[in-house]
Amino acid sequence: MRPALTKALVTATAVVGLAAATLTGANASFAASAPATHPAVAAQDSSVLAVNNLGLNTDRAENWQCWLWSRGQNPGTIDGQLGPNSWKAAQREFGFTGSDVDGIVGPKTIKGLQKHLNYWGGYNLAVDGQAGPATRAAFWDFNAYGC
C-alpha cells in the first residue's frame, strides 16, 4: 500500500473511532452542566483580591507605593502591584490600627482612601466607601507623579 493511502486510512479510522467513542460515552455524567448564575460585578466593586490597583496602571501604582514609603509606611516591594502589603501600609497611613490593618480593600479602606484624597489632593469626594468613578479618577490623578 502507498504511504499516502495508508496515512489517509489510519486518519479516517482514528476519526471514526473517536466519533464512535464520543457517541457511546456521552451520558449524563459527561454532559455540560448548566452555567452558574452569578450577579454581575459593579464597576465600583472593591472586593478582596490578591492585587487591587483600583484602576491604576503599574506606573501609577508604583507612585502610590513610593508615596506610602515616603510617608514612613512599608508597602513591601515597589512593583506596581497593590497587594495586601501595599494596602496594609495605606491603612496604617489612613490611621487604622490593630485588626483594622488587614490589607483588604473593603468599604473601610475605600473611606480611608477617600478621606486621604480629600485631605492631600483637595478632591472633595463623598466619603461613602464606594470605589466609584470619581474616587478612581481622583486616585489616578493623585498618583500621576512619582516621589
Backbone as a ProteinNet text record, in pm:
[ID]
protein_1_A
[PRIMARY]
MRPALTKALVTATAVVGLAAATLTGANASFAASAPATHPAVAAQDSSVLAVNNLGLNTDRAENWQCWLWSRGQNPGTIDGQLGPNSWKAAQREFGFTGSDVDGIVGPKTIKGLQKHLNYWGGYNLAVDGQAGPATRAAFWDFNAYGC
[TERTIARY]
84.2	0	89.2	45.3	124.9	115.5	222.4	223.6	109.2	74.4	-33.2	-166.2	-192.7	-316.9	-322.2	-210.5	-203.1	-233.8	-172.7	-194.7	-341.9	-403.8	-544.1	-633.3	-604.4	-684	-668.8	-547.1	-523.8	-596.5	-589.3	-656.8	-807.4	-863.1	-1007	-1051.2	-974	-1006.5	-1004.9	-906.2	-896.4	-1015.4	-1054.8	-1167.7	-1296.3	-1318.4	-1438.4	-1436.8	-1321.7	-1310.9	-1339.1	-1285.1	-1309.9	-1456.6	-1515.9	-1657.3	-1744.4	-1714.9	-1793.4	-1777.7	-1655	-1631.3	-1701	-1701.5	-1766.9	-1916.4	-1976	-2119.8	-2160.3	-2084.1	-2122	-2088.9	-1989.3	-1950.3	-2026.1	-2104.3	-2175	-2298.3	-2295	-2412.3	-2425.2	-2514.5	-2542.5	-2420.4	-2332.7	-2217.8	-2117.1	-2122	-2029.3	-2094.9	-2221.6	-2290.6	-2246.5	-2244.7	-2206	-2309.7	-2263	-2355.9	-2407.2	-2518.9	-2575.9	-2484.8	-2467.3	-2380	-2436	-2347	-2388.7	-2425.6	-2527.6	-2566.5	-2503.5	-2431.5	-2366.4	-2407.4	-2424.8	-2457.4	-2340.9	-2372.3	-2268.7	-2191.3	-2063.5	-1980.1	-1988.6	-2021.3	-2034.5	-1897.6	-1894.2	-1769.7	-1703	-1781.4	-1722.3	-1689.3	-1699.9	-1671.1	-1527.3	-1509.5	-1376.1	-1353.6	-1385.3	-1377	-1231.5	-1216.6	-1085.1	-1018.9	-904.8	-825.5	-681.6	-603.7	-462.5	-395	-432.5	-382.9	-504.1	-513.6	-624.8	-569.4	-542.3	-485.1	-590.3	-716.9	-826	-813.2	-781.3	-776	-640.6	-543.7	-411.7	-333.4	-256	-163.7	-40.3	53.7	170.9	250.4	271.7	349.8	284.3	156.1	86.8	76.5	62.9	62.5	200.3	307.2	440.9	451.7	393.6	394.1	324.9	211.9	139.7	226.1	288.3	374.3	491.2	549	658.9	611.8	492	437.4	417.9	364.4	347	482	582.3	717.3	770	747.8	796.5	725.3	608.7	533	567.8	668	712.6	641.2	563	493	570.5	560.7	631.1	531.4	521.4	428.2	485.9	604.8	670.2	744.9	762.5	833.4	756.8	826.8	764.1	766.5	655.1	646.8	523.6	442.8	323.5	207.7	217.3	110.2	61.1	-57	-109.2	-174.6	-90.1	-136.6	-161.1	-181.2	-212.5	-109.8	20.1	120.3	107	80.2	60.8	-62	-170.1	-292.5	-280.8	-201.6	-176.7	-102.3	-2.8	71.2	-23.9	-113.2	-210.3	-303	-349	-438.5	-370.3	-242.2	-168.9	-158	-133.9	-127.3	-261.7	-369.4	-503.8	-538.6	-452.3	-476.4	-537.4	-547.6	-601.8	-502.1	-553.8	-469.6	-527.4	-447.4	-492.3	-546.2	-660.1	-717.5	-773.9	-787	-832.2	-725.2	-599	-490.3	-486.1	-565	-577.7	-542.7	-515.6	-479.4	-596.5	-717.9	-837.6	-893.4	-920.3	-974.8	-1127	-1180.4	-1324.6	-1372.8	-1497.1	-1553.8	-1475.8	-1423.1	-1345.8	-1219.5	-1152.2	-1030.1	-1062	-1170.5	-1209.2	-1243.6	-1311.5	-1339.7	-1209.7	-1114.1	-983.6	-915.4	-922.7	-863.6	-933	-1064.8	-1139.2	-1103	-1092.4	-1051.1	-910.2	-823.3	-685	-679.2	-753.5	-754.4	-813.5	-913.7	-971.6	-870.6	-800.2	-704.5	-582.3	-518.8	-394.3	-414	-527.2	-546.6	-659.9	-738.8	-849.8	-956.2	-982.4	-1075.3	-1222.1	-1252.9	-1392	-1481.3	-1429.4	-1505.2	-1605.5	-1715.8	-1807	-1733.8	-1737.1	-1672.5	-1779.8	-1798.8	-1907.6	-1860.7	-1730.5	-1679.3	-1697.8	-1739.2	-1758.7	-1647.1	-1577.3	-1470	-1530	-1614.1	-1681.6	-1591.4	-1646.9	-1567.5	-1495.5	-1559.2	-1494.6	-1375	-1390.4	-1280.7	-1166	-1198.5	-1094	-1022.7	-1096.6	-1035.5	-943.4	-986.7	-903.4	-777.2	-792.1	-677.5	-579.2	-630.8	-548.2	-472.9	-544.1	-484.6	-380.4	-413.2	-321.3	-187.1	-188.6	-66.6	-1.5	-23.2	34	186	240	383.4	445.5	567.8	642.3	698.1	758.9	818.1	968.2
-116.5	0	123.4	228.6	351	427.2	501.4	573.7	674.4	744.9	844.5	777.2	663	590.4	533.7	481.3	427.2	537	654.6	766.5	807.6	811.9	850.1	748.9	619.5	516.2	520.7	541.9	548.8	670.2	783.5	904.8	884.2	826.8	803.1	707.5	603.1	506.3	573.2	657.5	725.8	819.5	892.8	984.9	908.5	799.2	719.1	660.2	613.3	555.6	659.3	779.5	885.4	924.7	936.2	973.8	867.9	741.8	633.9	633.1	652.2	652.5	770.7	883.9	1001.7	979.9	921.6	899.5	796.6	689.8	586.8	627.7	715.8	756.4	877.1	941.2	1062.5	1023	1042.6	1019.8	1136.4	1126.9	1239.4	1280.3	1186	1222	1306.9	1304.3	1383.9	1506.5	1522.4	1636.3	1765	1871.4	2000.8	2045.3	2093.3	2141.1	2279.1	2314	2445.7	2551.7	2661.8	2765.8	2822.2	2845	2901.6	3047.5	3089.7	3229.4	3307.1	3410.9	3497.7	3640.4	3721.1	3860.2	3929.3	4023.8	4099.2	4181.8	4199.3	4277.8	4423.3	4508.5	4650.5	4713.1	4823	4893	4940.2	4969	5018.8	4908.6	4783.3	4673.1	4681.9	4667.1	4670.9	4546	4433.2	4307.3	4268	4167.3	4120.1	4052.6	4101.5	4043.6	4033.6	3946.6	3939.6	4072.3	4129.5	4260.6	4343	4463.2	4552.4	4692	4725.9	4856.2	4965.9	4933.8	5032.2	5120.2	5058.6	5130.5	5189.8	5180.6	5235.2	5139.2	5195.4	5110.9	5088.1	5011.3	4976.3	5099.3	5193.3	5312.9	5392.9	5413.6	5493.5	5417.5	5285.8	5205.8	5212.9	5213.9	5231.9	5369.4	5471.5	5605.3	5603.5	5531.6	5520.8	5450.5	5339.9	5266.8	5354.5	5429.3	5519.1	5628.4	5682	5785.9	5730	5608.4	5545.4	5529.5	5485.7	5468.2	5602	5708.7	5841.4	5892	5838.6	5876.5	5788	5700.3	5616.1	5482.8	5448.2	5318.9	5222.8	5094.9	4994.4	4915.5	4949.4	4876.9	4747.8	4708.9	4592.5	4634.6	4543.7	4572.5	4675.1	4776.1	4876.4	4819	4754.4	4679.2	4713.3	4807.5	4844.8	4749	4659.4	4563.4	4589.1	4648.5	4683.9	4562.4	4484.4	4366.3	4399.3	4297	4318.3	4403.4	4387.3	4466.9	4615.3	4646.4	4786.2	4844.1	4765.4	4815.8	4821.9	4733.2	4744.2	4874.1	4905.4	5031.5	5150.3	5142.8	5250.4	5261.1	5149	5150.2	5212.9	5179.8	5242.7	5393.9	5433.9	5576.7	5644.3	5573.4	5627.9	5633.9	5576.1	5579.8	5453.6	5347.5	5221.5	5159.4	5085.7	5014.9	4875.6	4792.2	4659	4575.7	4511.7	4420.9	4493.8	4626.5	4701.6	4703.7	4678.2	4671.2	4527.9	4501.4	4365.2	4352.2	4463	4457.2	4434	4435.2	4411.8	4544.9	4552.4	4675.2	4666.9	4695.2	4695.8	4838	4854.3	4988	5075.7	5017	5097.6	5152.9	5068.7	5112.7	5218.8	5200.7	5300	5432.7	5428.4	5552.3	5620.2	5540	5595.4	5659.3	5592.3	5646.2	5775.8	5778.7	5899.1	6016	5991.1	6096	6143.9	6047.8	6078.4	6166.3	6127.2	6203.4	6342.4	6353.4	6484.8	6573.4	6514.4	6591.3	6633.1	6536.4	6562.4	6618.5	6591	6635.1	6732.5	6757.2	6850.5	6806.5	6677.6	6625.2	6640.3	6664	6682.8	6563.8	6444.7	6321.6	6294.4	6230.8	6177.9	6063.1	6059.7	5952.5	5847.4	5762	5665	5519.5	5497.6	5361	5290.8	5363.3	5305.8	5353.9	5261.2	5296.5	5323.9	5425	5461.2	5540.9	5587.9	5658.2	5782.5	5860	5981	5944.7	5843.2	5800.4	5745	5662.4	5604.7	5712.7	5811.1	5920.2	6003	6030.5	6107	6027.7	5896.9	5811.7	5809.3	5800.4	5804.2	5937.3	6046.4	6179.3	6201.4	6159.9	6178.5	6110.4	6000.3	5921.6	5946.9	6064.6	6098.5	6111.2	6147.6	6174.6	6086.9	6047.8	5967.1	6054.4	5990.6	6069.1	6079
0	0	0	-69.3	-75.9	56.6	90.7	218.2	230.3	123.3	130.8	159.1	93.6	115.2	256.8	305.3	440.5	543.6	523.3	614	614.4	497.3	487	558.1	542.3	607.2	759.6	806.1	950	1008.5	939.2	985.1	988.9	882.7	876.2	986.2	1008.7	1113.1	1251.1	1274	1402.2	1423.9	1319.5	1330.6	1360.3	1287.8	1310	1450.4	1495.6	1629.5	1737.5	1721.5	1819	1821	1702.7	1695.5	1762.6	1737.3	1796.9	1949.4	1994.8	2138.8	2205	2136.2	2191.1	2202.1	2098	2099	2203.2	2214.2	2310.9	2453.6	2469.8	2604.4	2655.5	2569.7	2612.8	2691.6	2818.3	2901.6	2997.6	3090	3179.3	3260.6	3292	3375	3299.4	3166.8	3088.5	3027	3046	2986.7	3056.1	2980	3036	3137.4	3249.5	3350	3311.3	3366.6	3339.2	3398	3328.8	3382.4	3512.7	3605.7	3733.7	3713.4	3780.8	3769.4	3882.6	3847.6	3944	3913.6	4014.9	3987.5	3918.1	3833.5	3765	3866.9	3842.7	3932.2	3889.7	3983.7	3954.5	3933.8	3861.4	3833.4	3961.7	4064.7	4187.6	4286.8	4245.1	4334.8	4384.4	4513.3	4572.2	4655.6	4596.9	4668.7	4694.4	4777.4	4815.6	4696.6	4660.6	4552.7	4598.6	4536.3	4568.8	4533.5	4420.6	4377.7	4339.7	4395.3	4362.5	4342	4215.9	4182.9	4170	4188.2	4178.8	4055	3943.3	3816.2	3781.1	3871.4	3840.9	3752.6	3658.5	3584.8	3672.2	3624.6	3705.1	3747.2	3654.8	3689.1	3801.3	3789.9	3892.4	4024.3	4017.4	4140.4	4207.5	4128.2	4185.3	4251.9	4190.1	4250.2	4386.6	4394.9	4522.1	4626.2	4585.7	4678.1	4724.2	4632.5	4665.6	4761.4	4736.9	4824.5	4965.2	4974.6	5105.1	5174.7	5098.7	5154.3	5206.3	5128.2	5168.9	5294.6	5324.6	5443.8	5563.7	5546.5	5657	5668.3	5566.7	5565.6	5476.8	5503.6	5424.3	5340.2	5209.1	5122.7	5065.7	5110.3	5051.8	4925.8	4834.7	4711	4629.2	4581.5	4494.6	4353.9	4319.3	4194	4110.3	4155.8	4080	4097	4193.1	4221	4362.8	4374.9	4506.8	4571.7	4635.2	4707.1	4852.8	4935.4	5076.2	5150.9	5123.1	5194.4	5161.1	5035.4	4997	5065.8	5069.4	5131.9	5283.5	5344.2	5488.5	5517.9	5433.7	5450.8	5436.1	5336.7	5316.2	5437.2	5487.8	5603.5	5724.6	5744	5854.8	5831.3	5707.5	5674	5699.4	5676	5698.6	5847.3	5932.8	6076.4	6133.4	6053.2	6103.3	6201.4	6298.5	6394.6	6418.1	6481.5	6522.2	6408.1	6432.9	6333.8	6211.7	6218.9	6101.4	5992.3	6028.4	5931	5879.2	5773.9	5722.8	5574.3	5506.4	5365.1	5271.6	5325.5	5244.5	5196.6	5068.1	5010.3	5014.2	5131.8	5152	5174.7	5215.8	5235.2	5333.1	5443.6	5539.4	5473.2	5395.9	5328.9	5224.3	5150.9	5049.8	5117.8	5232.3	5305.9	5348	5395.6	5431.9	5312.4	5197.2	5074.8	5034.6	5042.2	5005.8	5097.2	5228	5321.3	5288.7	5258.2	5222.3	5096.7	4994.6	4869.3	4889.4	4973.9	5003.6	5076.5	5173.3	5253.5	5171.1	5104.1	5033.6	4893.4	4832.8	4694.8	4674.3	4779.5	4767.7	4668.3	4662.4	4561.5	4599.7	4723.8	4766.2	4730.3	4757.3	4729.2	4840.7	4805.7	4907.1	4976.8	5108.2	5184	5210.6	5108.6	5113	5108.6	5097.2	5093.6	4961.4	4859.1	4725.2	4633.4	4570.5	4477.4	4340	4333.7	4209.2	4116.5	4005.3	3904.3	3957.7	4044.7	4096.6	4185.3	4269.6	4356.4	4273.1	4175.4	4090	4009.4	3959.8	3883	3972.6	4095.2	4187.9	4224.5	4246.4	4279.6	4162.6	4041.2	3919.6	3913.2	3932.2	3923.5	4033.5	4154.9	4268.6	4244.5	4172.5	4151.1	4016.4	3960.3	3829.1	3835.4	3951	3962.3	4067.6	4043.8	4140.1	4250.5	4348.4	4456.6	4441
[MASK]
+++++++++++++++++++++++++++++++++++++++++++++++++++++++++++++++++++++++++++++++++++++++++++++++++++++++++++++++++++++++++++++++++++++++++++++++++++

